[in-house]
């Protein structure tokens, strides 16, 4: 989400965190007290115990590790467009099971393999469970899903062994790390009353009606969502956790074409634990109005000129840039063993920063820390995690220390140089969660601009460029951006192009001239080493994590990542004029307002 | 592109019809004041159509169709609730044509993939529109989407014109769209009502008998309740409002044989009223039969590939006709030069025995006690539904026509159908096979036994129940059909019957048609969803049981995964049924 303005979530850990067991579970039996009458947890534990003890096909290996992860949720949503409700739905929620079965041993098992008929492990083992608290039927579905996962694991292990008979591995890393057993409960109870659907629908209608008077915006929608989800995890090592969270959000999206035909889209979003904790109706209304005004204004902004010189990524744009270019490099993504057929397809699947641990990747005055356990960032409450989705305790990891790459963020799948989980498994693999970027000697905002102009002058430029918002994945519904989404936002040569949505030229006398469509070419992860300055003030902004790696090969996680980051000044980048054809404007004028 | 046309998983509500004359037609229209949505659509259509008229390439035809769907789905598995929810949404479909009725932007571009670009344009983008009747949001969506369709159409027309010059002359020189008289019709919008809580209870009851067995690996029951209201306007002046309720109860269970073969059983009940759905007793009896059948199937012997005489029960014969014949008389297939066009040159020729008549009748609401899923008042191109006699006493007379003309058939006969989001095409509705001078079922079975003896075959086959079928109608791969049976019996010369498993009924259309040697008086109905180029549409097919002197069966594709390793975690599982051979009546 490219929230131009963002209120930060106010998640709070409600219940105490019970017993971080430091002992390694030898028996495979958990000793944590289960919440009373939790039928789902009881069914999971009982079927887990039976499967780890008895599940075995003939003389083939039995599982050495089984984990169950059940996610149950309920929610309601309303979407509006131009004052009308877009769709209405109501339901009983869902309960999804994910089974992980490993055969072999920690050093060598069925995972980290990719071959015909096998999806990466993060995509297998899913099933649905009944929403009724029916012990017998929960167990039946867990039984069937475990059986399927075990058989797949056996086949994957034998294919992986076969593949290695003709190929040699470039590393002898273990497939799975040993981690301490933890048992935690971190629950915010489900709201007592069902969501007030009428209120949500009325809000969606009212907010979306704002666009009725924005005749230059062709397409818009406003969504009001509320949900509560709960995850229950147990594994055969004895680790378990329960995490339950409420969530509410308002998002608005608008798209149109600039006067020259280029597709433009922008969004606005706020999040909180509950609807009641969202900003006031007036404040939401202002947020949506602001979006409509910014997008309308943007239609008329002139296109960027070609430029070579310093570029300042200010505020939100710095977080967006970090997320687009650098985030994927900070996550350990294991290159899987493949059958010969797939070896070529998956080439380049790993993360080349594995080889840079111990090397300089940023200026010596910059450091980057990720800490999923943070409860507050910059004075704002953030969603905090006691354990990750493998039940591994979370903690602060200094990824880059004074410019030097120290570690990559990992799950229990180790990568070269990182032999234990950093507690960053969220989604299918590891991801960033709360990223704090520290600069030892930040400049004030006016000094940042002065330096931008000075650097520009030194290169003979009459102005410097400041980028305030990037064009992100929030593609419009035009075919061009859909194709771009499918094909990946690849640059024509080299690294993916970074596109500036809102940018401006800043002249020596301080006046600004806005521009749009700046395509910043040749900006790669290694460009960050050259950063000239960072600001004292830092911006907090949430983006969706994208690993950028080959998704088939990489076991990267997914989900939101919150940044606290200074503005960043790059000494020399190239901006290209947008090229190619643009669609024509609509032939018929929009319908007159009614 | 391989086109596979399939029909799936539908199930009769009642077995046998008393007589063929028991059909009930769509009643006289009850009219109502049209929804304000219709007026909004008409206004915006007129505004866009006349504004675009001044363009260098103006449209000659524009239509809007809005499909309003209120639906609820409740499902249970092994006696526990799996999901329960409801939804209200609207979808917009636009047909915009530039050029002329004679030659327009939809004209088939032959011999290359030049249209891929234009098609991407057409499918890109949302067509979801607000559910409120407020004109502002609806008009905005209509305007925005019309613009995109217009631009795509102009581009298409230019490549179609070039292609027509470059490619060799087309065999069929008929026009691209047929002008039709504009219809004006509005029936009352049906109110959607469903007591979900009480259906949650009932559906739990329907699947709880399955839960006593540890050799059933999947069991679900679902109710899909829906009111679909369609508004259609076009630049020829049509204004149509139709509103159709539908309730489908679907029960599915599967087991696995020791060799890994998956063994499914389905039951579907359909009605246009909730009261028309079967009582709990009827459903639970069907569930008992399903359990018995699945246990019998687990231990039934596997049949090797075989060629010989067979009886197709009414339901099997209905699906057989839908695949082998119905898809091959869909109008546009006679024009597309990638299609095999099996029947194109056979009009007024005999293609079936003299006593066979085949009708496609969307105005037929029910046959006997069974409501038919393929009934409608207007098709998706604004043309009124009407019965079409496709085969009259063995002689081919007509095709199922949308507004895409073919040589000799310049007009639509109300069979232009589609799923929202697709372009309309000639599709089936209610396919009815009628046979004059039928024999009794006992006589039909005797014909089978006589044939077995005459040919010295060890056995013949009775295809009793099926899950569906599919066919391929294009030229570059063999033009085969495949019917997927579930309950198949082997009949020995002494009349003994034995349940078997593991075969699909296959063949090619003309050969198999020539082997039809008899029909009985027991008509059965298959209600189902049919998928083809214009999406999934509800259809029915009905037929008496047929005796075919020679069919061919091939091995079913099967899963290599064996049954679960650990026993089911049940407190007290019922004892799996002991192997037994069920003696059943065969045709129904």
Interface residues (C-beta under 8 A of the other chain):
Chain A: X46 X47 X50 X51 X54 X55 X56 X57 X80 X81 X82 X83 X84 X85 X86 X87 X88 X89 X90 X91 X92 X94 X128 X130 X131 X132 X134 X136 X137 X138 X139 X140 X141 X143 X144 X147 X148 X150 X151 X205 X212 X218 X219 X477 X478 X479 X482 X483 X583 X584 X586 X587 X588 X589 X590 X591 X593 X594
Chain B: X44 X47 X48 X51 X52 X55 X76 X77 X78 X79 X80 X81 X82 X83 X84 X85 X86 X87 X88 X89 X90 X120 X121 X124 X125 X126 X128 X129 X130 X131 X132 X134 X135 X136 X137 X138 X139 X140 X141 X142 X143 X144 X146 X147 X150 X151 X204 X211 X217 X561 X564 X565 X566 X568 X569 X570 X571
